[in-house]
């Protein structure tokens, strides 16, 4: 779940600019959307049981976080 807290603000900043008040609300909305999407995926992957939510967020969040780190290194 920590990946959501790291990735959502970055996505919001890239999508909506650097104005703090806009990024704050967009980051909260994007974090909620990512969490709900991850929960839906976790429930559908191993139907009728449920996959751990942290595993699903790690599978999608780790590559995105690595991409963010590599991209920001050049700036």
C-alpha positions, 0 to 999 in steps of 0.5 A: 500500500505504500506504493500508492502513497509514493506514486499517486502524488507524482501522477497528480503532479504530472497530470495537473501541474505544480499548484499545491491545492490542485495536486493535493486533491488530485493526489487524494483522488488518484490514490483512492482510484488506485486503491479501488482498482487494486482491490478489484484486481485482487478479488478477481485474480484468484476467484473465489478466494482473494489475493493479498492487496499488498501483493497486487499494489507491489506488482504494479507499483514497483515498476512504476516507482522504478520508472519514476526514480530513473526518470527523475535522476536525469532532471 
